[in-house]
Amino acid sequence: MRQSALNRLLTQAFGVFLGVGIAVWVLRGFGILTFIPGGVIWLLLLGAIAIGIINYAQRTWWRF
């Protein structure tokens, strides 16, 4: 996989995880998705942070 394709994939994955995490958090706050445990929301947000860090590291440090 080329580096630009990997960057695009990681950026899209970051956006999806962050978007879904925030959407679930807001909907749970409004009382719509009350059946989803808080741990799932934390996993989504922490997954987004992890993918963002990997994306940043891949862009700046890993020069293959």
C-alpha positions as CSV (number, residue, x, y, z in Angstrom):
1,M,0.0,0.0,0.0
2,R,1.4,3.4,-0.9
3,Q,2.0,5.9,1.8
4,S,-0.6,8.4,0.6
5,A,-3.2,5.7,0.4
6,L,-2.4,4.7,4.0
7,N,-2.5,8.3,5.1
8,R,-6.0,8.7,3.6
9,L,-7.2,5.5,5.1
10,L,-5.9,6.4,8.6
11,T,-7.4,9.9,8.3
12,Q,-10.8,8.5,7.3
13,A,-10.7,5.9,10.1
14,F,-9.9,8.7,12.6
15,G,-12.8,10.7,11.3
16,V,-15.2,7.8,11.5
17,F,-14.2,6.8,15.0
18,L,-14.4,10.3,16.3
19,G,-17.6,11.1,14.5
20,V,-19.4,8.0,15.7
21,G,-18.0,8.4,19.2
22,I,-19.3,12.0,19.5
23,A,-22.6,11.2,17.9
24,V,-23.2,8.3,20.3
25,W,-22.1,10.4,23.3
26,V,-24.5,13.2,22.3
27,L,-27.4,10.9,21.6
28,R,-26.8,9.1,24.9
29,G,-26.8,12.5,26.6
30,F,-30.2,13.3,25.1
31,G,-31.5,9.9,26.4
32,I,-32.0,8.3,23.0
33,L,-29.2,5.7,23.2
34,T,-29.4,4.9,26.9
35,F,-28.7,1.2,26.4
36,I,-25.1,1.8,25.2
37,P,-22.7,1.6,28.2
38,G,-20.2,4.4,28.8
39,G,-17.3,2.0,28.2
40,V,-18.2,1.7,24.6
41,I,-18.2,5.4,24.1
42,W,-14.8,5.6,25.8
43,L,-13.4,2.9,23.5
44,L,-14.6,4.8,20.5
45,L,-13.0,8.0,21.6
46,L,-9.8,6.4,22.7
47,G,-9.7,4.4,19.5
48,A,-10.0,7.7,17.6
49,I,-7.1,9.2,19.6
50,A,-4.9,6.1,19.0
51,I,-5.6,6.2,15.3
52,G,-4.8,9.9,15.2
53,I,-1.5,9.3,17.0
54,I,-0.6,6.5,14.6
55,N,-1.6,8.7,11.6
56,Y,0.6,11.5,12.9
57,A,3.5,9.2,13.5
58,Q,3.1,7.5,10.1
59,R,3.2,10.9,8.4
60,T,6.1,12.4,10.2
61,W,8.4,9.6,11.6
62,W,8.0,6.5,9.5
63,R,9.7,7.2,6.2
64,F,9.8,3.9,4.3
